[in-house]
């Protein structure tokens, strides 16, 4: 069964967000379970990302992966760590999202 590239990209994003969240909890890799979650999460993320790149252009994939990841990790930080972004941070996140939307809707980049 062939998994659609955008499904693989979604898995890569979720795995990266989980790994990044666990990175803080690992306390500099001194706590074993969160450290293992970090390694496994990043491994899954990069594996799925590499599969996605077989059919989608790297610029588009990376823009989506990093942009959506930044927004999701910010939401996780708000919920788990009570790190509420200020107005400048919200504006910056909005610009990142706008950039990802522009790339996806208006770019002529083609898959290889």
Residue pairs with C-beta under 8 A, 6 or more apart in sequence:
3 51
5 51
5 52
5 54
5 55
5 56
6 52
8 48
8 49
8 51
8 52
9 48
9 49
9 52
9 56
9 61
9 64
9 65
11 44
11 45
11 48
12 44
12 45
12 46
12 47
12 48
12 49
12 52
12 65
13 45
13 64
13 65
13 68
13 69
13 72
14 72
15 41
15 42
15 44
15 45
15 48
16 41
16 42
16 45
16 65
16 69
17 69
17 72
17 73
17 76
18 37
18 41
19 37
19 38
19 39
19 40
19 41
19 42
19 45
20 41
20 69
20 73
20 76
21 73
21 76
21 80
22 34
22 35
22 37
22 38
22 41
23 34
23 38
24 81
25 31
25 34
25 37
26 34
26 35
26 37
26 38
27 34
29 35
29 38
49 61
49 65
52 61
53 61
55 111
56 111
57 109
57 110
57 111
57 112
59 103
59 107
59 109
60 103
60 104
60 107
60 109
63 99
63 100
63 103
63 104
64 100
64 103
64 104
67 96
67 97
67 99
67 100
68 100
70 93
70 96
71 93
71 96
71 97
74 85
74 89
74 93
77 83
78 84
78 85
85 93
103 109
